[in-house]
Each structure stands twice: as C-alpha cells, then as structure tokens.
C-alpha cells in the first residue's frame, strides 16, 4: 500500500472514532441511562400515565395519591397494595426513528384478566434509557418491566 492510502485510512479512522465518541457523550450507554430511569422512576411515570386514573378508582383514592405512592414513596400502605395486586407491568415502546413519537403499550394481568393501554408519547417524553437504546441499537422496539416496589426498595 502506498503512504497516501495509509495516511487517508488513518485520517478516516480518527474522524470516525471522534464522531462515535462524541455520540456516546451526547447519548449515554443504555446501562447508565436505564439506571437513571430506575432512580427517577421514568418508566413508572409512563405506567401511571396509562393507568393512574383506573388504579385510583380500583384502590379508592385520588390519582395524585397513586402518583405520590409510586413516585415519591409516600403512602407506603397504598404502595404495597398496588405492588401486591398489580404485580409486574410490561411496557413496550415502538417508534419509527429518532425524534418521532412513540407508541407505548402498557399491559398487566390482574386476577384472570388482562389489561392493556396504548399511549402516544413524543420523543422527549420517553425515558432516557429507552431513547438511548433506540439510538445505540437502531431497533424500533424496546421492552421494560415495571413493578411498584422494585427489588432492593424498602417500604416503611
């Protein structure tokens, strides 16, 4: 190979590496973003957008009480009831490209029945970890599981 070709390959490699590293800086790896989603309960906010009103009726309280119990840990008795009666909630995020709205399907089983709700969320309203996964993997679907009381969370 000539020195000209070798030099050109080296320059192209450096440019590509710098762009890739810059993208990582702008969009943190999904693992870190998922950890932030757990800390801020970002998926929980989406679940409550879908079911907050229904669960308020089911548990005989206000929508705000359900939000406070799930997102702030207030009302520990209500939080435990939600966790015990609702259990695991499956959340599916579908989108058609960065910046586009996403269709979000939230579903869970209660007793013998199955409940499913569908939302349309703007790109900016998606949890950080979901956006990061879309950007890094190029996939158009992401899945999350959510529970009112996550492992390691102590309710007093």
Secondary structure by P-SEA (a helix, b strand, c coil): ccaaaaaaaaaaaaaaaaaaaaaaaacccaaaaaaaaaaaaaaaaaaaaccaaaaaaaacccaaaaaaaaccccaaaaaaaaaaaacbbbbbbbbccccbbbbbbbbbbcccbbbbbbbbbccccccaaaaaaaaaccccbbbbbbbccccccccc
